[in-house]
Amino acid sequence: MTYALARPLQMDLESFARACGLHPDLVNRFVDLGLVDAREDARGQLWFDATQLPVVARICRLRAGFALNYASVGLVLELLDRVARLEAAQRTSQRTQRTTGG
């Protein structure tokens, strides 16, 4: 059984773009470049999880702060995610070492 409150908020392209403060064409470009995840329904309409809002905010900050093109933004996002995963793995390893005395 799935509860309505347990599902992530889904927004169509127009609603998502409005929530981001961006033009829908730019959001569509982010999807085409693989920067933002979206689901396409049977009619070809894009649907976005609310979890993608912070992703768009991060893209906009990187673009404005470092004057990166969108291809570069994608690379930086991948590298930042990789660094975060490696740091999390290192913290887990350090905690394991402290608890086992190794």
C-alpha positions in Angstrom: 0.0 0.0 0.0 1.3 3.5 -0.9 0.2 6.5 0.9 -0.2 9.8 -0.9 1.9 11.7 1.5 4.8 9.2 1.1 5.1 9.9 -2.6 7.4 12.8 -3.7 5.7 15.8 -5.2 5.4 15.6 -9.0 5.4 18.8 -11.0 4.9 19.3 -14.7 7.4 21.3 -16.7 5.6 24.7 -16.3 5.1 24.3 -12.6 8.6 23.1 -12.0 10.1 26.0 -14.1 8.0 28.5 -12.2 9.1 27.0 -8.9 12.8 27.3 -10.1 12.2 30.9 -11.4 13.4 29.8 -14.8 12.0 29.6 -18.3 10.6 26.2 -19.2 13.0 26.0 -22.3 16.0 26.3 -20.0 14.6 23.6 -17.7 14.1 21.4 -20.8 17.7 22.1 -21.8 18.9 20.9 -18.4 17.0 17.7 -18.9 18.4 17.3 -22.4 21.9 17.8 -21.0 21.3 15.2 -18.3 21.7 17.8 -15.5 18.2 17.3 -14.1 16.2 14.1 -13.9 12.6 14.0 -15.3 10.1 11.4 -16.1 8.3 11.4 -19.4 4.7 10.1 -19.5 3.0 8.4 -22.4 2.0 11.7 -23.9 5.6 13.0 -23.8 5.0 15.4 -21.0 7.8 15.8 -18.5 7.3 15.4 -14.8 9.7 16.4 -12.1 10.2 15.4 -8.5 10.5 18.2 -6.0 13.9 16.7 -5.1 15.2 18.2 -8.3 14.6 21.8 -7.1 17.9 21.9 -5.1 19.7 20.4 -8.1 18.5 23.3 -10.3 19.5 25.7 -7.6 23.0 24.2 -7.5 23.3 24.4 -11.3 22.3 28.1 -11.2 24.8 28.8 -8.4 27.7 27.1 -10.2 26.8 28.9 -13.5 26.6 32.3 -11.8 29.5 31.9 -9.4 32.0 30.4 -11.8 30.8 31.4 -15.2 30.8 27.8 -16.3 29.0 26.5 -19.4 26.4 23.8 -18.8 28.7 21.0 -20.0 31.2 22.1 -17.4 28.5 22.4 -14.7 27.6 18.8 -15.4 31.2 17.7 -14.8 31.5 19.8 -11.6 28.3 18.3 -10.3 29.6 14.8 -11.0 32.9 15.6 -9.2 31.2 17.1 -6.2 28.9 14.1 -5.9 31.9 11.8 -6.1 33.8 13.8 -3.4 30.7 13.6 -1.2 30.5 9.8 -1.6 34.3 9.4 -0.9 34.1 11.6 2.2 31.1 9.6 3.5 33.0 6.3 2.9 36.0 7.7 4.7 33.8 8.8 7.7 32.3 5.3 7.8 35.7 3.7 7.7 37.0 5.9 10.5 34.0 5.1 12.7 34.5 1.4 12.1 38.1 1.6 13.0 37.3 3.5 16.3 34.7 1.0 17.3 36.8 -2.1 16.5 40.0 -0.6 17.8 41.8 -1.1 14.5 
